[in-house]
Amino acid sequence: MKILLAHNYYRSTAPSGEDAVFRNEKQLLQNHGFDVITYEKFNDELADSTLLHKLKVARNYVWSWQAYSELTELLEKERPDVAHFHNTFPQISPSGYDACVKYRVPVIQTLHNFRFICPGAMLLRDEKPCELCLENTLLSAVRYRCYRDSLTATLPHVLN
């Protein structure tokens, strides 16, 4: 069986449990004889902090043509039986799933946090439990600027 593992690493200066799970899963699958292909992005690539670059990152978080193109090329070449996504934030985006749909590759998504339902990812606001986005819409996150205390940083999460 051929398995595509996809993951967007956070910064190398702040390794995460998600990163460790991804690496461990890859090693475990390979140790058991599976053919593993990886698609990896690294947020260290996002060092440019100009406004134009930040807008590009925000746009790509909603939909990344680059990730879609790279993944469709990889899927065409490798033809995996299944794709397992870990973190898609911010560089892979939902475009990764659409690339898999195009090639009829079933997708498994591991959720390491609450980012799909909470732009802040932790269901917390001001260090207290918050479920406003569950009770209403993600627009509550915009109102409270839940990601990095920033309207412009939170908005792409809501549009995603």
C-alpha angles and dihedrals in degrees: 000000000000116000129190113210115195126189140161109211121214117229117312088234088062108039113188139210087248089061091051093048091051093050093044093049091050091051093045093051092047091048088056094052102261119144103238125196119185134207110191135177125188124208089213083081088068097068095124107100101186117129091246091053092048090052090050091051090049092050091047091051089062092044128349115203089185093057091043091052094045093047095046088052091049093046092048091052101039104030097204121199094225139004123220115197123196116171116002095174120148112338105037097044126172087304086084091065092049091053088056092048089053090057095036093242112155113237130220117190121197112205112215094171140000098270093125091062101023123041089208087055096219106069088240133121121182087356092299130106112274128185100165092121089054094048098042128003135301087264087089086068090055091050092052096034090232099181112070090332088280132125093205092047093047097047097071089054090055093047091049 
